[in-house]
Every structure is written in C-alpha cells, then in structure tokens.
Amino acid sequence: LSGKWYIIHNRSVHMTHKMHTVFILVSSLIVSLGIFASCNSKDQQAMLRQEREYTEAVRHARAPSMNGDGLAKSKMDGMPAGIEHDREQYEKRTENGFFDAARIPLSTFSIDVDTASWANIRRFLQSGRLPPKDAVRLEECVNYFPYAYEGPSDGRPFAVHAEVADCPWAEGRQLVRIGVQGKHISLENLPPANLVFLLDVSGSMFSENKLPLVKNALSMLTRKLRPQDRVSIVVYAGAAGLVLPPTKGSDKETILGALDRLQAGGSTAGGAGIKLAYKVAEENFDRNGNNRVILCTDGDFNVGASSDGEMVRLIEEKRATGVYLTILGFGMGNYQDAKIQKMADAGNGNYSYIDSAMEARKVLINQMGGTLLTIAKDVKIQIEFNPAYVGSYRLLGYEKRMLRAEDFRDDKKDAGELGAGHSVTAIYEIVPKGGANPSGYVEPLRYATNAVSTGVLNNELVTVKLRYKLPGNDTSTGFSIPVRTGSTRIDKASQEMRFAVSVAEAALLLYGSEFKGKADWNTLIDRAKSSLGRDEEGYRAEFIRLAKLAAGMQD
C-alpha cells in the first residue's frame, strides 16, 4: 500500500437513482524496515475526517481581506466555533499571589526558555478568536521575544541584568525585571551534533500544518548541518522504526530524501518511539558533542505508554543518559499542549510551537544555538527581598516552575536549561513597604515567635541569586547580584524593560488575570511601539499587530 487514500465508488444498477458512494478509508505507512501501521478504528477514521474537513476550511480561508486598520482579516473568522480546538488540552494553572516580604523573603523558581504559548496564541488570534485561558502562560509570552541584553564577560555561561520601574497597571507599585543572557556561540563553533529526529507519522499528523510542515521545518535545519554533524530519523505510528541510520550532515540529499518519503497513517505509539530514539542517540553518543532528540508531534499519543504520568516518567528515566530533548509541537484540533509541556519540562529540554514555516525558521535557524545547544543546566533563580523596602511581592508567571527555598542548593532537584544565545526574563510586581498589603492578614502565632525581619537599610531592594551546572557536571555553582532601590517611570525605563512589560500586560489581559488592575490594550500598544528597537525579524512589530487584533476581540 502506498499510504494514499483510495475511494471505491459503488455505482447503482438503476441509473435514475442517486449514486451512493462508500468511502473505505485505508491508511498505511511503509518504512525501510517494513513496519506496517493500520488505521481502521472508528475513532481514527473520525479523527481523520475532522482533519480533512479542517484542512478544506483552512484552504478556503487562505486569501485574507483587509479590515479598516489595514490588518489582514481571515475568512476563518466565520468558521464554526469548536472546530479548531475541541480536542485540545491545556493544563489549568493558578496565578502566583502576593507574599509578605517580612514573613517569606525568599522566592525560588526554575528558568523557563519555552516559547510555545505565544506562538500558539498567535495561531488563535490570526484565526479570529481569543485563545483558551489556560493556553496563556505569561513567562512563555515574554520569553518568546529576543532582548538586547549584554552577554557575559567574566567567563560564566550567562550574564544577569536587573531593572526597576513603576508598574503601569497598579499605581504605587513597582516592577523588577531580571534578565538572563546566555553567551552567543557561532554556528561554526558549535560542537558536533548527534541529532535524532523523532517524528510522529500517525494518522493525526495527516493535515498540511502537521507532517508536511514538520518535513519543511527539518529540511531547513538539514541544510544548515555540517559534515561533523550526524542525523538519524526514527518514526512512530502503530509501531516505531528507524528509517534513517546515523548519516553525516554533508549527505544532505540522503537526509532530505528520507524526510520527503514520510507519509502519515496509523495510531500513535509515542512511548515506543521515544525509547527507540533515545536508544539510537545513546548508541551514537558523542562525549564532546551535542546529543539531542528532536520530537515533532501533536502530542496525541494513544498506543502503549501514553498517559501524562507514563510519558513523564519515561522522559525522566531517559534524561539521565545525557541526551537532551527538544519538542516541537504542530497542528490544531487535537493538540495536546499539557502533555507536551510536561514532557519537555521532564527531559532537560525546550518546547516550541510551530505554526508556520516562518516560526520554524525562527526556532531552528535564527535561534539554532539556543534550541540545540545547552550551555547551562538546572538553572535556578532565588530572589531575596529586603523587608526594609519591600512590603509584598508576586512573580508574574512561572507557576509550574516554582521551587521550595530548600531546592535552590539541592543538586538533585531538576530545573531548566539555558541554550546558547538564549535570553530569559522574569518580572516581579512589588508593593513598597508601607503600601496596601495585598497578601492579606496573618493571625498572630500562639506557639512561635511573631517576630519578623525588618530588613536592612542599605539601599538594596533585592538580591538575585543564581545556581547552575555546566553540561556534564553534577555539582552546581552560583553567584549573586544586588539590585538597588529607586524606581524609574515606565515611560523612561529602558527599551527592553518597556517591551517586556508590554508583553506581560498583554498576557494578563488575555488570561483575564485577577491582578490585571488597570491594564489597558491601547496603553501597552503605544508603549510597545516606542520600544521596537532594531527588530530585524519583525517579531515586535508582529506583537503590536496581534495586540490590536486581541484588543478588538475583547472590546
């Protein structure tokens, strides 16, 4: 079987009667090892019918018209509600609240370089609808955009910057921005890469924005490979198989040919695929190289190990091998964001959502070093607030990355990885001492002292502490920097501060945050316009266009 769909027409004996058509859906995948995957269950057929219906709707909606603001308006605006994300899964989260700096002066979290949330939000906005509430993860929105932070000059793998400015949505409060910038490494200086492309070729990957886009994205990456790099390709549908053994990066035609021959069909044995991909990566492990599995999927696993818990435990087991994980999410309608995010967090990895060839270029070409090469692992940040100046505080986003204070020095506690050239931004909202305390009232203690720290009058607002491990090391090292008191008006803050705050404010509005205060689309759009900077790839300009779309939908 060739993997194409065949239609057998049952012609009626009576030509005057209406012709009846019977659609027999047969799907197969033939890989070089002769692995066959069937797709004949009613659930699979229904899924594929939905995919084809949606593909036809998207094809009809391709030609945009222009609205009054000169912005593209898609015909997809009129598509029936629910057709796009009726089976999509997002994990519920609860926003971080305010904490009393005198009673709880430490805030500890893992860095997060994932960017999937904003790319996914863009997909919803461009289709004429607001994203589901739980698809909005503030830290991933902010970290989607590159920032012009200075890199390290002291031999460390990254530099840390901080800035304080007035909060635009809550009068009397301040924002503390912490920026981490990884060192840049040019392509020619990257270590040899041992890459395993792990590709979901199941029936759910049938539509144009799934497997065809996967092939396009990885073809871009293949063309950038060097002779010292190696690529293997593992696929999974009803079973898993190796369709390309380790191949030198200089043999591009062989790699591209293997990608081009892939077709979608069958159920989804994701667990089997992951095991085989890590096995191939381990067998070809390069101690001086970058060993990584790149998983491309919609996350809709349904055969073998497939539950969130099973997949996370499998990935946690495999991360001890020293093989890193990059997950690229594709598609819509059945997209399993919650599962993919958990897997990426468990696998010393990063997670991006690919909705277009342009996004593939951003992740795999423009940010190739950050996506593929880890320069620091288990990176943790701990902020100590000085109660002499800070009444209460809250961290914007990072809800799934929060750690206990004790975890900061615990080298057994997993945390996020930082890639070459990656920047990470975190923003705290603080209430200065003497301001109204939103953290609430705490009853006096009966069995312990009620004494709390009053802080130190040394003009230090907070101290930023960081710990990290170098790749291949199991012992962490750390350093800290103090942040001085004194807040700048937001319109006088740095360009990077103004833009990051604008994105954070947009995320508060999209989520419907209880802490959004006086957040306003028009204000944040104007602020973003004033902080475009060089914007060579147009990411910030695109943010402004999408913010205008979102503002129109929420009015």
C-alpha positions, 0 to 999 in steps of 0.5 A: 500500500502506498499510504494514499487514500483510495475511494471505491465508488459503488455505482447503482444498477438503476441509473435514475437513482442517486449514486451512493458512494462508500468511502473505505478509508485505508491508511498505511505507512511503509518504512525501510524496515517494513513496519506496517501501521493500520488505521481502521478504528472508528475513532481514527477514521473520525479523527481523520475526517475532522482533519480533512474537513479542517484542512478544506476550511483552512484552504478556503480561508487562505486569501485574507481581506483587509479590515479598516486598520489595514490588518489582514482579516481571515475568512476563518473568522466565520468558521464554526466555533469548536472546530479548531480546538475541541480536542485540545488540552491545556493544563489549568494553572493558578496565578502566583499571589502576593507574599509578605516580604517580612514573613517569606523573603525568599522566592525560588523558581526554575528558568523557563526558555519555552516559547510555545504559548505565544506562538500558539496564541498567535495561531488563535488570534490570526484565526479570529478568536481569543485563545483558551485561558489556560493556553496563556502562560505569561513567562512563555509570552515574554520569553518568546521575544529576543532582548538586547541584553549584554552577554557575559564577560567574566567567563560564566555561561550567562550574564544577569541584568536587573531593572526597576520601574513603576508598574503601569497597571497598579499605581504605587507599585513597582516592577523588577525585571531580571534578565538572563543572557546566555553567551552567543556561540557561532554556528561554526563553533558549535560542537558536533551534533548527534541529532535524532529526529523523532517524528510522529507519522500517525494518522493525526499528523495527516493535515498540511500544518502537521507532517508536511510542515514538520518535513519543511521545518527539518529540511531547513535545519538539514541544510544548515548541518555540517559534515561533523554533524550526524542525523538519524530519523526514527518514526512512530505510528502503530509501531516505531522504526528507524528509517534513517541510520546515523548519516553525516550532515554533508549527505544532505540529499540522503537526509532530505530524501528520507524526510520527503518519503514520510507519509502519515497513517496509523495510531500513535505509539509515542512511548515506543518511539521515544525509547527507540530514539533515545536508544539510537542517540545513546548508541551514537553518543558523542562525549564532546558533542551535542546529543539531542532528540528532536520530537515533532508531534501533536502530542496525541499519543494513544498506543502503549505508554501514553498517559501524562504520568507514563510519558513523564516518567519515561522522559525522566528515566531517559534524561539521565543518559545525557541526551537532551530533548527538544519538542516541537509541537504542530497542528490544531484540533487535537493538540495536546499542549499539557502533555507536551509541556510536561514532557519537555519540562521532564527531559532537560529540554525546550518546547516550541510551537510551530505554526508556520514555516516562518516560526520554524525558521525562527526556532531552528535557524535564527535561534539554532544555538539556543534550541540545540545547544545547552550551555547551562543546566538546572538553572535556578533563580532565588530572589531575596527581598529586603523587608526594609523596602519591600512590603509584598511581592508576586512573580508574574508567571512561572507557576509550574516552575516554582521551587521550595527555598530548600531546592535552590542548593539541592543538586538533585532537584531538576530545573531548566536549561539555558541554550546558547544565545538564549535570553530569559526574563522574569518580572516581579510586581512589588508593593513598597513597604508601607503600601496596601498589603495585598497578601492579606492578614496573618493571625498572630502565632500562639506557639512561635515567635511573631517576630519578623525581619525588618530588613536592612537599610542599605539601599538594596531592594533585592538580591538575585541569586543564581545556581547552575551546572555546566553540561556534564557536571553534577555539582552546581555553582552560583553567584549573586547580584544586588539590585538597588532601590529607586524606581524609574517611570515606565515611560523612561525605563529602558527599551527592553524593560518597556517591551517586556512589560508590554508583553506581560500586560498583554498576557494578563489581559488575555488570561483575564488575570485577577491582578490585571488592575488597570491594564489597558490594550491601547496603553501597552500598544503605544508603549510597545511601539516606542520600544521596537528597537532594531527588530530585524525579524519583525517579531515586535512589530508582529506583537503590536499587530496581534495586540490590536487584533486581541484588543478588538476581540475583547472590546 
